[in-house]
Every structure is written in C-alpha cells, then in structure tokens.
Amino acid sequence: MHPSVKVLAHKPLISFIGKRVWPATAGPSHPHPAAPPEWQKSFSEKAVPHSSHRAPQEHPVFLEFWDAPARFSKSSSRYLEQVEIDAILVSISL
C-alpha cells in the first residue's frame, strides 16, 4: 500500500462520440478504392441498385430438407434401421 499516492478517477482510453444515426436511404454505389482498375471502370454495369425486393435467386431455396436433392444429404442418415426405430418408440412410451 502506498498511502502517499493520490487516487485519481479512472478515465477510459477510448472515447464514445455519441449515439449512432443511420441514414434513411442508402448512398450511391461506388467501387472499393482497392478494386482492380478494370473492375472499377465496369462497376456501374455490374452494380445492382438497392431495393427492398429480393432479386430472383439463381439456385432454388428448399424450405424442407426432403425437398433438397439427394446430393445434399448423407444416404446413411436418411434411413433408420428397425432397431433404432424400436429403441425410439420404447423410450417414448416409458
């Protein structure tokens, strides 16, 4: 203990500038400054305007797992053997 040391109030090293204010609309699209020059030149052609509507997706979205193609699931995990079904039914009925 150092009784001669004066205790000062703690001042954090970071300072907060206040509450964030989000703009009501998105600003204009522009390429990233570090993007390659050929991409910056053709950015306006590739840029998609912001909208509240979702663009049609290239790949279909599956709401249920059984709607997805078989390549997205393991064949061994899709089917339960009779022993597993019996074990589940027995544990439920107890």
Secondary structure, 3 states (H helix, E strand, C coil): CCCCCCCCCCCCCCCCCCCCCCCCCCCCCCCCCCCCHHHHHCHHHHCCCCCCCCCCCCCCCCCCHHHCCHHHCCHHHHCCCHHHHHHHHHHHHC
